[in-house]
Amino acid sequence: MAVNLYDAAYDLEKAIRQSDEYTRLTKMYDAVYADATARKMFEDFRNLQLKLQEKQMTGQEITQQEVDQAQQTVGIVQQNLKIAQLMEAEQQMSRVIADLNQLIMKPLEELYSSHQ
């Protein structure tokens, strides 16, 4: 019997939305965005992250000044409890997604490793 992978993916999406990790992430996100100071700090941090990622992806050099600024910004935002909790929840969700990705890729990895 054939399995519709897209149906399985939609079921996985629903499960992710109902997971404790996602629920915690949304609560932490809402807490940051309900606090104007935390929201501004977080948005500034995200914009800096995106700018550096874009430079990296386009092969532009990231200056030492930009690295220093990023490290200083991380230190500042992590002092805000709400942002620190949000970042921790993001890390937990990222670990879950990475684990799921490993499971999804397992059949292909086994296939290719068995034919070497």
N, C-alpha and C positions, 0 to 999 in steps of 0.2 A: 504494500500500500504506500503510495507516494505521500510525502509530507509537504504541505505548502509552507515554505520557509518564511514567507511574509506573514502568515498567520501566527507562526511561532514568534516572530520578531515583535508583532503587535502585542502578543501576550507578555513578552518580556518587558516591553515598554510599560504596560499597565503594572506589572510587578514592581518595576523600578519606582514608578510614581507612588506606589503603596508601601514602599520599603521604609524602615525606620531611618535609614541614612538620608533618603530624599526628604522625608518629612522634617527631619532635623535641619537639613540644609535650607529648606524653604522658610522654616521658623527663624533661623539665624539671618537669612537674607532679609526677611521682612523687618526684623529688629533693627538691622543696620539702616534700612531705607526709611524707617519711621523716625530716625534720629538725624536731624539735618546736619549736624557736625560730623557724625560718623559717615553719613552718606557722601558728603563732600570729600572727606579723606579717602574713602574707599574708591570713589569715582576717579579722583586724581591718581591714586595708585594704579587702578586698572588702565587708565589712559597711558600712563608711563610704561606699564608692562606691554601694552599693545604696540606702542611706538617702538620699543626695543625689539619686540618679536618681529615687527615688520621690517626693521632695519636688518635684522639677522637673516630673515627669509630672502631679502633682496640682495644679500651679499655685502651690505654696507658695514663698515667697521663701527663697532660700538666703542666710544671713547672711554677712557678711564674716568673722566668726569661724569659720564652717564652711568657707569657702573657704581661709582661712589654715591651719586644721587639716588639710584635705585636702592642701594643698601640702606641709605639713610631713611628713605621713604618707608621701606619695610619695617625698620626699627620703630618709626613713629606710629605707623598704622597698627602694629602689633601691640602697642601700649594701650590701644582702645580695646576694652574687653569684648565689645560686640563684634568688632572686626576680627579679633583674634579667634573668637568662637566660630565666626563664619568661615574663616580660613581653615580652621581645623575640620569643620564639617565638609568643606570642599575637598580637602585631602582624603577624608574617609570615603566620599562619593567617588573620587578619582580611583582609589584603590579597588572599590567594588567594580567599577567599569573596566579597569585593567584586568581584574580576575575574570570577569565575564568575557572579555576579549580573548583571553588565553583559552577559555573553554570553547569558544566559538571557533578558534583557529586550530584546535587540537586535531580534528580529522585530517586537515590538510598537512599539518606537521607530521602526523603519523604516516600519511600516504607518501610524502616525499622522503621521509627518513627510512621507510621500508624498501625503497628502490635505489638505495645507494650501494 
